[in-house]
Structures are given as C-alpha cells and as structure tokens.
Amino acid sequence: MKQLAGLLKWVLKAAIFFTLFAFALNNQQDATVHFFFGTQWRAPQVLVVLAAFAAGLAIGALGMVPRWWRQRVGQQRTGAAPPTEVAGQSTVNRPDVTLHGL
C-alpha cells in the first residue's frame, strides 16, 4: 500500500513538472512590462509570470511579519513556550476556542 502511495506521489509530481515545463516552452516570446516614468522591462513571458509570482509571495510574507512579531513578543512577555506537537496532537491549551451550538 505504501509503495502504491509513493508511486502515485511520484507520478503526480512528474505530471506537475512536465505541465510547468510545457508552459515554459510555450511562452518563450518576449513580453514588455511598462513601469512608471517610461521605464520598461523586456523578458520572456515565462520569466515575467515567474517574477510576478515571486513578488506576490514576497509581499504576502511581508504582510504577515507584523502578526508573527506580535505573537513572538506576546509569548516572550508571558513566558509561554511556543506550541509543540506530540504524536500529532497539539499540547497547547486553547481556552480561547469555544464550541457554540452543540
């Protein structure tokens, strides 16, 4: 059973790789990105898409930094240890979580 699951994961990864590879091969024509003040960038279209994706990831991560920082500072103030997992179950008590309507 584990061998079949491993094989299916490998086939899925290979399919994703070849799909992205075909996308890159089919989008080699130049694209021009116009910025402010008349500046522009000319590059293959696949690089433009990749750069836009990477910029989105970076902006998303930077948007999360303040929240991470507040949580870290809050944990240091209270002396609480970071959450840990033992045998797949969280060991952190969550008094802020309540079940309504049960």
N, C-alpha and C positions, 0 to 999 in steps of 0.2 A: 504494500500500500504506500509506504514512504517512497519507494522507487518511482511509482507512478506519479505521485505528487511532485517529486523532484523533476521528473521528465516534463510534466505539464508546465511547471515554472520556467524551465529552460526554454521550452517551445514558445511560451508567451513572451519572454524576454527577447528571444530571437525575432519574433514577429514584430515587436515594437521597434527593435533596432533596424530591421530591414524597411519598415514603413518610414521611419525618420530618414534613413539613408536615401530612399527613393524620393522623399520630399526634397532633400537637399540637392539631389541630382536634377530634379525637375525645375528648380528655382535658382538657376545659376545666372540668369540675366541680371544686368545692373539695375539697381534702384537708387533713386536720389531722394535723400531726406533733406528738406529745407528747414533751416533753423532761423533764428532771428538775425536781423541786420545783414541779410543777404548771404549768410554762410550756408554751405551745403556739404553733404557727405554722400559720396558715391561709393557703393559697395554691392557685392552680390546680394540678391534679395534674401537668401537664406541667412546671411550674416546680419542683415537688418532685423529680421524676425528674431534671431537668437539674441541680439543686443537688446531689443525691446523686452524680451522675456527676462533676461538677466537684470535689466533695470527695474522691472516690476518686482522681482524677488528682493532686490536690494531695498527698494522703497518700502515694501511690505515689512521686511525685517526691521528697518529703521523705525517704522511706525510702532512696532511692538516694544522697542527698547525702553521707553518710559515706564510701561507697565511692569516689565521684568525688573527694572531698577527699583520701583516702589515695593514690589514683593520682596526683593532681596533685602532692602533696607528694613522693611517691616519684620522680616524674620530675624534679622540681626538685633533689632531693638527688643524683641520679645524673647530672644534666646532660643527660639524654636529651631529644631533641626529641619533640614529640607526633607520633603516627602521621600519615603523609601518604599520599595516593594519587596515583599517576602512571599515566595511561592505564588507570584502572580496576583496577590491581593495587597491593596494599599493598607499601610499600618497607621495612617494618619486619621485621627478622629475628625469628623466633619459635623460639628454642631450647627453650622450654618445651613446644612441641607435638610430640608423637611419634606415629607411626603404629604401632599394635600389631596383630599378627595378619596382617601382609602377607607 
